[in-house]
Structures are given as C-alpha cells and as structure tokens.
Amino acid sequence: MTSAFDPRIVRASLQVADGQIFTYEGLDIRASGTKYRGALMNTCQLRISNLTPQHRQYILTEASPIARIGKKPIKMMLDVGRESTGVFRLFEGDVFAGGVSRAPGI
C-alpha cells in the first residue's frame, strides 16, 4: 500500500570559489522569492537552520560585499520537488548577503 502523502524534497546547494559544492538536505530550509517574466531580476531569500559553525562562518565572511571584491561570488542553487516525481532547479544565483539569527529560546 502506498502512502497518501508524497514527501517534499528541498535541497539547497552552495558552490564556493574553488568549485566545491556544499549540499544541504533534510535540514530546516525555508525559501521565498519572486520570479519575473521580463527583464527584472529574480530574487530568492534562503534560510537554512542548523548549519555547522564552519559552514556558517564561511558564508558570513565570503558573502560579505567587502570580502567579495575581486573574487568569484558564491553560487546558490535551490532544487525542489517530490519523492515520486524527482526534483527540478527552481532558482540559481549569486549569494550577496548573509546573516545569523538568534538561538531559539528554550
């Protein structure tokens, strides 16, 4: 018997300057954005919870507009879909800002 629910897949990937790709799946990933048909620039805001301290620090330092001068930008890819049908690339672009949220109040 098959399940009545088809689980969603949300996969975020970051390609750093040396070509290495960090892929995050199974974490708390939240994405919102706007896609336009014309010449306007599409936007995507990505929020990933529970990153390792090393990855968080790398994103914060390398995505800074000041640190990016003369360097290749960090590329971000967002793939979404369902387990039964597979995933597709919803957004691909450059990371131009990063931030840290407060720890949850327990």
Backbone atoms as SQL, in Angstrom:
CREATE TABLE atoms (id INTEGER PRIMARY KEY, chain TEXT, resi INTEGER, resn TEXT, atom TEXT, x REAL, y REAL, z REAL);
INSERT INTO atoms VALUES
  (1, 'A', 1, 'MET', 'N', 0.840, -1.179, 0.000),
  (2, 'A', 1, 'MET', 'CA', 0.000, 0.000, 0.000),
  (3, 'A', 1, 'MET', 'C', 0.882, 1.239, 0.000),
  (4, 'A', 2, 'THR', 'N', 0.543, 2.200, -0.822),
  (5, 'A', 2, 'THR', 'CA', 1.334, 3.424, -0.912),
  (6, 'A', 2, 'THR', 'C', 0.845, 4.435, 0.109),
  (7, 'A', 3, 'SER', 'N', 1.724, 5.336, 0.428),
  (8, 'A', 3, 'SER', 'CA', 1.393, 6.394, 1.376),
  (9, 'A', 3, 'SER', 'C', 0.504, 7.433, 0.709),
  (10, 'A', 4, 'ALA', 'N', -0.384, 8.014, 1.500),
  (11, 'A', 4, 'ALA', 'CA', -1.281, 9.036, 0.968),
  (12, 'A', 4, 'ALA', 'C', -0.544, 10.351, 0.735),
  (13, 'A', 5, 'PHE', 'N', 0.589, 10.516, 1.390),
  (14, 'A', 5, 'PHE', 'CA', 1.352, 11.758, 1.262),
  (15, 'A', 5, 'PHE', 'C', 2.633, 11.504, 0.495),
  (16, 'A', 6, 'ASP', 'N', 2.952, 12.386, -0.400),
  (17, 'A', 6, 'ASP', 'CA', 4.180, 12.308, -1.178),
  (18, 'A', 6, 'ASP', 'C', 5.156, 13.329, -0.599),
  (19, 'A', 7, 'PRO', 'N', 6.166, 12.885, 0.145),
  (20, 'A', 7, 'PRO', 'CA', 7.059, 13.833, 0.826),
  (21, 'A', 7, 'PRO', 'C', 7.752, 14.791, -0.141),
  (22, 'A', 8, 'ARG', 'N', 7.912, 16.014, 0.321),
  (23, 'A', 8, 'ARG', 'CA', 8.597, 17.044, -0.457),
  (24, 'A', 8, 'ARG', 'C', 10.093, 16.920, -0.284),
  (25, 'A', 9, 'ILE', 'N', 10.808, 17.372, -1.284),
  (26, 'A', 9, 'ILE', 'CA', 12.265, 17.435, -1.230),
  (27, 'A', 9, 'ILE', 'C', 12.668, 18.892, -1.447),
  (28, 'A', 10, 'VAL', 'N', 13.460, 19.414, -0.538),
  (29, 'A', 10, 'VAL', 'CA', 14.028, 20.763, -0.677),
  (30, 'A', 10, 'VAL', 'C', 15.525, 20.610, -0.476),
  (31, 'A', 11, 'ARG', 'N', 16.284, 20.975, -1.490),
  (32, 'A', 11, 'ARG', 'CA', 17.735, 20.811, -1.454),
  (33, 'A', 11, 'ARG', 'C', 18.377, 22.145, -1.816),
  (34, 'A', 12, 'ALA', 'N', 19.221, 22.642, -0.938),
  (35, 'A', 12, 'ALA', 'CA', 19.959, 23.877, -1.201),
  (36, 'A', 12, 'ALA', 'C', 21.430, 23.535, -1.358),
  (37, 'A', 13, 'SER', 'N', 22.071, 24.108, -2.368),
  (38, 'A', 13, 'SER', 'CA', 23.492, 23.860, -2.617),
  (39, 'A', 13, 'SER', 'C', 24.209, 25.187, -2.754),
  (40, 'A', 14, 'LEU', 'N', 25.423, 25.237, -2.213),
  (41, 'A', 14, 'LEU', 'CA', 26.276, 26.415, -2.333),
  (42, 'A', 14, 'LEU', 'C', 27.568, 25.995, -3.004),
  (43, 'A', 15, 'GLN', 'N', 27.912, 26.669, -4.093),
  (44, 'A', 15, 'GLN', 'CA', 29.168, 26.398, -4.787),
  (45, 'A', 15, 'GLN', 'C', 30.140, 27.504, -4.436),
  (46, 'A', 16, 'VAL', 'N', 31.224, 27.128, -3.790),
  (47, 'A', 16, 'VAL', 'CA', 32.198, 28.112, -3.328),
  (48, 'A', 16, 'VAL', 'C', 33.228, 28.358, -4.421),
  (49, 'A', 17, 'ALA', 'N', 34.138, 29.276, -4.168),
  (50, 'A', 17, 'ALA', 'CA', 35.070, 29.758, -5.190),
  (51, 'A', 17, 'ALA', 'C', 35.944, 28.664, -5.782),
  (52, 'A', 18, 'ASP', 'N', 36.325, 27.663, -5.013),
  (53, 'A', 18, 'ASP', 'CA', 37.205, 26.625, -5.548),
  (54, 'A', 18, 'ASP', 'C', 36.443, 25.513, -6.255),
  (55, 'A', 19, 'GLY', 'N', 35.136, 25.672, -6.442),
  (56, 'A', 19, 'GLY', 'CA', 34.339, 24.696, -7.170),
  (57, 'A', 19, 'GLY', 'C', 33.684, 23.647, -6.297),
  (58, 'A', 20, 'GLN', 'N', 34.017, 23.625, -5.003),
  (59, 'A', 20, 'GLN', 'CA', 33.412, 22.657, -4.090),
  (60, 'A', 20, 'GLN', 'C', 31.955, 23.033, -3.846),
  (61, 'A', 21, 'ILE', 'N', 31.075, 22.017, -3.768),
  (62, 'A', 21, 'ILE', 'CA', 29.649, 22.261, -3.568),
  (63, 'A', 21, 'ILE', 'C', 29.220, 21.673, -2.233),
  (64, 'A', 22, 'PHE', 'N', 28.621, 22.513, -1.384),
  (65, 'A', 22, 'PHE', 'CA', 28.019, 22.066, -0.136),
  (66, 'A', 22, 'PHE', 'C', 26.530, 21.887, -0.400),
  (67, 'A', 23, 'THR', 'N', 25.983, 20.714, -0.132),
  (68, 'A', 23, 'THR', 'CA', 24.562, 20.454, -0.353),
  (69, 'A', 23, 'THR', 'C', 23.892, 20.203, 0.980),
  (70, 'A', 24, 'TYR', 'N', 22.775, 20.880, 1.199),
  (71, 'A', 24, 'TYR', 'CA', 22.023, 20.763, 2.443),
  (72, 'A', 24, 'TYR', 'C', 20.655, 20.196, 2.124),
  (73, 'A', 25, 'GLU', 'N', 20.337, 19.063, 2.743),
  (74, 'A', 25, 'GLU', 'CA', 19.043, 18.418, 2.552),
  (75, 'A', 25, 'GLU', 'C', 18.655, 17.791, 3.884),
  (76, 'A', 26, 'GLY', 'N', 17.384, 17.844, 4.225),
  (77, 'A', 26, 'GLY', 'CA', 16.924, 17.274, 5.479),
  (78, 'A', 26, 'GLY', 'C', 17.012, 18.241, 6.646),
  (79, 'A', 27, 'LEU', 'N', 17.517, 19.439, 6.412),
  (80, 'A', 27, 'LEU', 'CA', 17.544, 20.465, 7.453),
  (81, 'A', 27, 'LEU', 'C', 16.290, 21.328, 7.325),
  (82, 'A', 28, 'ASP', 'N', 16.141, 22.260, 8.231),
  (83, 'A', 28, 'ASP', 'CA', 15.036, 23.219, 8.146),
  (84, 'A', 28, 'ASP', 'C', 15.434, 24.264, 7.104),
  (85, 'A', 29, 'ILE', 'N', 14.933, 24.106, 5.868),
  (86, 'A', 29, 'ILE', 'CA', 15.252, 25.016, 4.769),
  (87, 'A', 29, 'ILE', 'C', 13.973, 25.741, 4.388),
  (88, 'A', 30, 'ARG', 'N', 14.032, 27.062, 4.403),
  (89, 'A', 30, 'ARG', 'CA', 12.879, 27.880, 4.024),
  (90, 'A', 30, 'ARG', 'C', 13.307, 28.837, 2.922),
  (91, 'A', 31, 'ALA', 'N', 12.520, 28.878, 1.879),
  (92, 'A', 31, 'ALA', 'CA', 12.853, 29.737, 0.745),
  (93, 'A', 31, 'ALA', 'C', 11.642, 30.562, 0.365),
  (94, 'A', 32, 'SER', 'N', 11.899, 31.787, -0.012),
  (95, 'A', 32, 'SER', 'CA', 10.856, 32.656, -0.554),
  (96, 'A', 32, 'SER', 'C', 11.508, 33.526, -1.614),
  (97, 'A', 33, 'GLY', 'N', 10.719, 33.957, -2.564),
  (98, 'A', 33, 'GLY', 'CA', 11.308, 34.765, -3.618),
  (99, 'A', 33, 'GLY', 'C', 10.281, 35.229, -4.614),
  (100, 'A', 34, 'THR', 'N', 10.778, 35.855, -5.665),
  (101, 'A', 34, 'THR', 'CA', 9.934, 36.392, -6.717),
  (102, 'A', 34, 'THR', 'C', 10.578, 36.077, -8.057),
  (103, 'A', 35, 'LYS', 'N', 9.791, 35.529, -8.970),
  (104, 'A', 35, 'LYS', 'CA', 10.267, 35.264, -10.331),
  (105, 'A', 35, 'LYS', 'C', 9.456, 36.131, -11.283),
  (106, 'A', 36, 'TYR', 'N', 10.154, 36.800, -12.194),
  (107, 'A', 36, 'TYR', 'CA', 9.516, 37.680, -13.161),
  (108, 'A', 36, 'TYR', 'C', 9.660, 37.093, -14.551),
  (109, 'A', 37, 'ARG', 'N', 8.744, 37.444, -15.433),
  (110, 'A', 37, 'ARG', 'CA', 8.819, 37.003, -16.825),
  (111, 'A', 37, 'ARG', 'C', 9.709, 37.897, -17.663),
  (112, 'A', 38, 'GLY', 'N', 9.806, 39.149, -17.316),
  (113, 'A', 38, 'GLY', 'CA', 10.532, 40.105, -18.140),
  (114, 'A', 38, 'GLY', 'C', 11.992, 40.234, -17.742),
  (115, 'A', 39, 'ALA', 'N', 12.497, 41.442, -17.913),
  (116, 'A', 39, 'ALA', 'CA', 13.915, 41.710, -17.686),
  (117, 'A', 39, 'ALA', 'C', 14.240, 42.024, -16.231),
  (118, 'A', 40, 'LEU', 'N', 13.262, 42.000, -15.348),
  (119, 'A', 40, 'LEU', 'CA', 13.531, 42.267, -13.936),
  (120, 'A', 40, 'LEU', 'C', 14.306, 41.102, -13.321),
  (121, 'A', 41, 'MET', 'N', 15.133, 41.423, -12.324),
  (122, 'A', 41, 'MET', 'CA', 15.954, 40.409, -11.682),
  (123, 'A', 41, 'MET', 'C', 15.121, 39.580, -10.709),
  (124, 'A', 42, 'ASN', 'N', 15.209, 38.265, -10.813),
  (125, 'A', 42, 'ASN', 'CA', 14.538, 37.375, -9.875),
  (126, 'A', 42, 'ASN', 'C', 15.274, 37.407, -8.547),
  (127, 'A', 43, 'THR', 'N', 14.548, 37.160, -7.462),
  (128, 'A', 43, 'THR', 'CA', 15.159, 37.150, -6.140),
  (129, 'A', 43, 'THR', 'C', 14.757, 35.890, -5.398),
  (130, 'A', 44, 'CYS', 'N', 15.605, 35.470, -4.480),
  (131, 'A', 44, 'CYS', 'CA', 15.321, 34.317, -3.638),
  (132, 'A', 44, 'CYS', 'C', 15.979, 34.552, -2.288),
  (133, 'A', 45, 'GLN', 'N', 15.207, 34.421, -1.238),
  (134, 'A', 45, 'GLN', 'CA', 15.739, 34.502, 0.119),
  (135, 'A', 45, 'GLN', 'C', 15.721, 33.099, 0.685),
  (136, 'A', 46, 'LEU', 'N', 16.866, 32.626, 1.123),
  (137, 'A', 46, 'LEU', 'CA', 17.012, 31.266, 1.594),
  (138, 'A', 46, 'LEU', 'C', 17.422, 31.296, 3.053),
  (139, 'A', 47, 'ARG', 'N', 16.733, 30.505, 3.859),
  (140, 'A', 47, 'ARG', 'CA', 17.039, 30.421, 5.281),
  (141, 'A', 47, 'ARG', 'C', 17.279, 28.953, 5.615),
  (142, 'A', 48, 'ILE', 'N', 18.487, 28.641, 6.084),
  (143, 'A', 48, 'ILE', 'CA', 18.860, 27.271, 6.425),
  (144, 'A', 48, 'ILE', 'C', 19.215, 27.242, 7.904),
  (145, 'A', 49, 'SER', 'N', 18.496, 26.430, 8.665),
  (146, 'A', 49, 'SER', 'CA', 18.772, 26.295, 10.096),
  (147, 'A', 49, 'SER', 'C', 19.693, 25.110, 10.340),
  (148, 'A', 50, 'ASN', 'N', 20.427, 25.175, 11.430),
  (149, 'A', 50, 'ASN', 'CA', 21.301, 24.097, 11.910),
  (150, 'A', 50, 'ASN', 'C', 22.506, 23.840, 11.012),
  (151, 'A', 51, 'LEU', 'N', 23.082, 24.893, 10.445),
  (152, 'A', 51, 'LEU', 'CA', 24.339, 24.738, 9.704),
  (153, 'A', 51, 'LEU', 'C', 25.475, 24.483, 10.686),
  (154, 'A', 52, 'THR', 'N', 26.516, 23.844, 10.202),
  (155, 'A', 52, 'THR', 'CA', 27.686, 23.660, 11.052),
  (156, 'A', 52, 'THR', 'C', 28.354, 25.026, 11.254),
  (157, 'A', 53, 'PRO', 'N', 29.040, 25.214, 12.367),
  (158, 'A', 53, 'PRO', 'CA', 29.701, 26.509, 12.595),
  (159, 'A', 53, 'PRO', 'C', 30.694, 26.879, 11.486),
  (160, 'A', 54, 'GLN', 'N', 31.378, 25.889, 10.921),
  (161, 'A', 54, 'GLN', 'CA', 32.350, 26.176, 9.870),
  (162, 'A', 54, 'GLN', 'C', 31.654, 26.685, 8.606),
  (163, 'A', 55, 'HIS', 'N', 30.562, 26.052, 8.204),
  (164, 'A', 55, 'HIS', 'CA', 29.836, 26.499, 7.009),
  (165, 'A', 55, 'HIS', 'C', 29.185, 27.857, 7.246),
  (166, 'A', 56, 'ARG', 'N', 28.629, 28.057, 8.423),
  (167, 'A', 56, 'ARG', 'CA', 28.007, 29.348, 8.746),
  (168, 'A', 56, 'ARG', 'C', 29.046, 30.465, 8.683),
  (169, 'A', 57, 'GLN', 'N', 30.217, 30.238, 9.278),
  (170, 'A', 57, 'GLN', 'CA', 31.262, 31.265, 9.281),
  (171, 'A', 57, 'GLN', 'C', 31.755, 31.544, 7.867),
  (172, 'A', 58, 'TYR', 'N', 31.889, 30.505, 7.043),
  (173, 'A', 58, 'TYR', 'CA', 32.337, 30.691, 5.668),
  (174, 'A', 58, 'TYR', 'C', 31.352, 31.552, 4.886),
  (175, 'A', 59, 'ILE', 'N', 30.072, 31.260, 5.009),
  (176, 'A', 59, 'ILE', 'CA', 29.054, 32.032, 4.288),
  (177, 'A', 59, 'ILE', 'C', 29.047, 33.482, 4.757),
  (178, 'A', 60, 'LEU', 'N', 29.150, 33.691, 6.067),
  (179, 'A', 60, 'LEU', 'CA', 29.127, 35.061, 6.593),
  (180, 'A', 60, 'LEU', 'C', 30.324, 35.877, 6.110),
  (181, 'A', 61, 'THR', 'N', 31.489, 35.265, 6.049),
  (182, 'A', 61, 'THR', 'CA', 32.667, 36.034, 5.651),
  (183, 'A', 61, 'THR', 'C', 32.760, 36.191, 4.135),
  (184, 'A', 62, 'GLU', 'N', 32.496, 35.134, 3.378),
  (185, 'A', 62, 'GLU', 'CA', 32.667, 35.193, 1.931),
  (186, 'A', 62, 'GLU', 'C', 31.510, 35.875, 1.206),
  (187, 'A', 63, 'ALA', 'N', 30.330, 35.928, 1.793),
  (188, 'A', 63, 'ALA', 'CA', 29.202, 36.579, 1.138),
  (189, 'A', 63, 'ALA', 'C', 29.162, 38.078, 1.420),
  (190, 'A', 64, 'SER', 'N', 30.065, 38.546, 2.241),
  (191, 'A', 64, 'SER', 'CA', 30.130, 39.969, 2.545),
  (192, 'A', 64, 'SER', 'C', 30.514, 40.755, 1.296),
  (193, 'A', 65, 'PRO', 'N', 29.826, 41.851, 1.008),
  (194, 'A', 65, 'PRO', 'CA', 30.176, 42.644, -0.181),
  (195, 'A', 65, 'PRO', 'C', 31.620, 43.152, -0.147),
  (196, 'A', 66, 'ILE', 'N', 32.159, 43.408, 1.026),
  (197, 'A', 66, 'ILE', 'CA', 33.529, 43.911, 1.137),
  (198, 'A', 66, 'ILE', 'C', 34.529, 42.798, 0.834),
  (199, 'A', 67, 'ALA', 'N', 34.266, 41.578, 1.326),
  (200, 'A', 67, 'ALA', 'CA', 35.191, 40.460, 1.110),
  (201, 'A', 67, 'ALA', 'C', 35.132, 39.948, -0.325),
  (202, 'A', 68, 'ARG', 'N', 34.068, 40.248, -1.061),
  (203, 'A', 68, 'ARG', 'CA', 33.895, 39.729, -2.416),
  (204, 'A', 68, 'ARG', 'C', 34.635, 40.514, -3.479),
  (205, 'A', 69, 'ILE', 'N', 35.197, 41.629, -3.159),
  (206, 'A', 69, 'ILE', 'CA', 35.836, 42.471, -4.172),
  (207, 'A', 69, 'ILE', 'C', 36.974, 41.689, -4.826),
  (208, 'A', 70, 'GLY', 'N', 36.879, 41.513, -6.140),
  (209, 'A', 70, 'GLY', 'CA', 37.905, 40.805, -6.894),
  (210, 'A', 70, 'GLY', 'C', 37.825, 39.292, -6.813),
  (211, 'A', 71, 'LYS', 'N', 36.794, 38.733, -6.179),
  (212, 'A', 71, 'LYS', 'CA', 36.652, 37.285, -6.058),
  (213, 'A', 71, 'LYS', 'C', 35.410, 36.821, -6.794),
  (214, 'A', 72, 'LYS', 'N', 35.373, 35.518, -7.099),
  (215, 'A', 72, 'LYS', 'CA', 34.172, 34.938, -7.681),
  (216, 'A', 72, 'LYS', 'C', 33.106, 34.832, -6.590),
  (217, 'A', 73, 'PRO', 'N', 31.866, 35.131, -6.912),
  (218, 'A', 73, 'PRO', 'CA', 30.810, 35.045, -5.899),
  (219, 'A', 73, 'PRO', 'C', 30.442, 33.600, -5.575),
  (220, 'A', 74, 'ILE', 'N', 29.819, 33.415, -4.429),
  (221, 'A', 74, 'ILE', 'CA', 29.279, 32.115, -4.043),
  (222, 'A', 74, 'ILE', 'C', 27.996, 31.905, -4.839),
  (223, 'A', 75, 'LYS', 'N', 27.863, 30.759, -5.479),
  (224, 'A', 75, 'LYS', 'CA', 26.650, 30.433, -6.230),
  (225, 'A', 75, 'LYS', 'C', 25.704, 29.644, -5.335),
  (226, 'A', 76, 'MET', 'N', 24.407, 29.914, -5.456),
  (227, 'A', 76, 'MET', 'CA', 23.402, 29.212, -4.683),
  (228, 'A', 76, 'MET', 'C', 22.413, 28.561, -5.644),
  (229, 'A', 77, 'MET', 'N', 22.097, 27.289, -5.394),
  (230, 'A', 77, 'MET', 'CA', 21.114, 26.566, -6.196),
  (231, 'A', 77, 'MET', 'C', 20.033, 26.040, -5.264),
  (232, 'A', 78, 'LEU', 'N', 18.791, 26.155, -5.683),
  (233, 'A', 78, 'LEU', 'CA', 17.664, 25.650, -4.903),
  (234, 'A', 78, 'LEU', 'C', 16.899, 24.667, -5.771),
  (235, 'A', 79, 'ASP', 'N', 16.887, 23.400, -5.350),
  (236, 'A', 79, 'ASP', 'CA', 16.177, 22.347, -6.056),
  (237, 'A', 79, 'ASP', 'C', 15.008, 21.895, -5.186),
  (238, 'A', 80, 'VAL', 'N', 13.834, 21.770, -5.783),
  (239, 'A', 80, 'VAL', 'CA', 12.639, 21.359, -5.045),
  (240, 'A', 80, 'VAL', 'C', 11.883, 20.302, -5.842),
  (241, 'A', 81, 'GLY', 'N', 11.040, 19.571, -5.153),
  (242, 'A', 81, 'GLY', 'CA', 10.223, 18.565, -5.827),
  (243, 'A', 81, 'GLY', 'C', 9.589, 17.622, -4.836),
  (244, 'A', 82, 'ARG', 'N', 9.194, 16.454, -5.335),
  (245, 'A', 82, 'ARG', 'CA', 8.579, 15.412, -4.514),
  (246, 'A', 82, 'ARG', 'C', 9.308, 14.098, -4.752),
  (247, 'A', 83, 'GLU', 'N', 9.201, 13.194, -3.788),
  (248, 'A', 83, 'GLU', 'CA', 9.901, 11.922, -3.906),
  (249, 'A', 83, 'GLU', 'C', 9.467, 11.125, -5.122),
  (250, 'A', 84, 'SER', 'N', 8.179, 11.159, -5.476),
  (251, 'A', 84, 'SER', 'CA', 7.691, 10.337, -6.581),
  (252, 'A', 84, 'SER', 'C', 8.068, 10.899, -7.952),
  (253, 'A', 85, 'THR', 'N', 8.208, 12.213, -8.063),
  (254, 'A', 85, 'THR', 'CA', 8.459, 12.816, -9.374),
  (255, 'A', 85, 'THR', 'C', 9.878, 13.337, -9.543),
  (256, 'A', 86, 'GLY', 'N', 10.642, 13.466, -8.473),
  (257, 'A', 86, 'GLY', 'CA', 12.004, 13.982, -8.566),
  (258, 'A', 86, 'GLY', 'C', 12.059, 15.479, -8.310),
  (259, 'A', 87, 'VAL', 'N', 13.241, 16.043, -8.493),
  (260, 'A', 87, 'VAL', 'CA', 13.454, 17.462, -8.202),
  (261, 'A', 87, 'VAL', 'C', 13.751, 18.232, -9.482),
  (262, 'A', 88, 'PHE', 'N', 13.561, 19.543, -9.414),
  (263, 'A', 88, 'PHE', 'CA', 13.925, 20.432, -10.508),
  (264, 'A', 88, 'PHE', 'C', 14.554, 21.678, -9.919),
  (265, 'A', 89, 'ARG', 'N', 15.357, 22.374, -10.716),
  (266, 'A', 89, 'ARG', 'CA', 16.036, 23.580, -10.269),
  (267, 'A', 89, 'ARG', 'C', 15.064, 24.750, -10.308),
  (268, 'A', 90, 'LEU', 'N', 14.742, 25.281, -9.157),
  (269, 'A', 90, 'LEU', 'CA', 13.820, 26.407, -9.056),
  (270, 'A', 90, 'LEU', 'C', 14.554, 27.736, -9.163),
  (271, 'A', 91, 'PHE', 'N', 15.754, 27.810, -8.600),
  (272, 'A', 91, 'PHE', 'CA', 16.489, 29.079, -8.598),
  (273, 'A', 91, 'PHE', 'C', 17.979, 28.791, -8.602),
  (274, 'A', 92, 'GLU', 'N', 18.724, 29.646, -9.293),
  (275, 'A', 92, 'GLU', 'CA', 20.179, 29.608, -9.269),
  (276, 'A', 92, 'GLU', 'C', 20.668, 31.049, -9.364),
  (277, 'A', 93, 'GLY', 'N', 21.565, 31.422, -8.476),
  (278, 'A', 93, 'GLY', 'CA', 22.062, 32.789, -8.491),
  (279, 'A', 93, 'GLY', 'C', 23.226, 32.977, -7.538),
  (280, 'A', 94, 'ASP', 'N', 23.665, 34.221, -7.392),
  (281, 'A', 94, 'ASP', 'CA', 24.793, 34.563, -6.536),
  (282, 'A', 94, 'ASP', 'C', 24.307, 34.953, -5.152),
  (283, 'A', 95, 'VAL', 'N', 25.089, 34.589, -4.133),
  (284, 'A', 95, 'VAL', 'CA', 24.812, 34.995, -2.762),
  (285, 'A', 95, 'VAL', 'C', 25.459, 36.355, -2.561),
  (286, 'A', 96, 'PHE', 'N', 24.693, 37.332, -2.121),
  (287, 'A', 96, 'PHE', 'CA', 25.283, 38.657, -1.921),
  (288, 'A', 96, 'PHE', 'C', 25.145, 39.163, -0.504),
  (289, 'A', 97, 'ALA', 'N', 24.529, 38.405, 0.388),
  (290, 'A', 97, 'ALA', 'CA', 24.441, 38.810, 1.790),
  (291, 'A', 97, 'ALA', 'C', 24.162, 37.580, 2.646),
  (292, 'A', 98, 'GLY', 'N', 24.568, 37.618, 3.883),
  (293, 'A', 98, 'GLY', 'CA', 24.314, 36.534, 4.813),
  (294, 'A', 98, 'GLY', 'C', 24.127, 37.113, 6.202),
  (295, 'A', 99, 'GLY', 'N', 23.465, 36.368, 7.048),
  (296, 'A', 99, 'GLY', 'CA', 23.220, 36.833, 8.400),
  (297, 'A', 99, 'GLY', 'C', 22.982, 35.660, 9.337),
  (298, 'A', 100, 'VAL', 'N', 22.982, 35.949, 10.619),
  (299, 'A', 100, 'VAL', 'CA', 22.771, 34.943, 11.644),
  (300, 'A', 100, 'VAL', 'C', 21.567, 35.355, 12.462),
  (301, 'A', 101, 'SER', 'N', 20.706, 34.376, 12.758),
  (302, 'A', 101, 'SER', 'CA', 19.559, 34.666, 13.628),
  (303, 'A', 101, 'SER', 'C', 19.896, 34.254, 15.064),
  (304, 'A', 102, 'ARG', 'N', 19.078, 34.699, 15.960),
  (305, 'A', 102, 'ARG', 'CA', 19.287, 34.361, 17.364),
  (306, 'A', 102, 'ARG', 'C', 18.980, 32.889, 17.612),
  (307, 'A', 103, 'ALA', 'N', 19.589, 32.363, 18.646),
  (308, 'A', 103, 'ALA', 'CA', 19.294, 30.994, 19.043),
  (309, 'A', 103, 'ALA', 'C', 17.870, 30.943, 19.598),
  (310, 'A', 104, 'PRO', 'N', 17.187, 29.810, 19.467),
  (311, 'A', 104, 'PRO', 'CA', 15.831, 29.736, 19.965),
  (312, 'A', 104, 'PRO', 'C', 15.779, 29.784, 21.487),
  (313, 'A', 105, 'GLY', 'N', 14.739, 30.372, 21.999),
  (314, 'A', 105, 'GLY', 'CA', 14.526, 30.404, 23.437),
  (315, 'A', 105, 'GLY', 'C', 13.903, 29.086, 23.886),
  (316, 'A', 106, 'ILE', 'N', 14.624, 28.364, 24.721),
  (317, 'A', 106, 'ILE', 'CA', 14.139, 27.050, 25.140),
  (318, 'A', 106, 'ILE', 'C', 13.539, 27.152, 26.537);
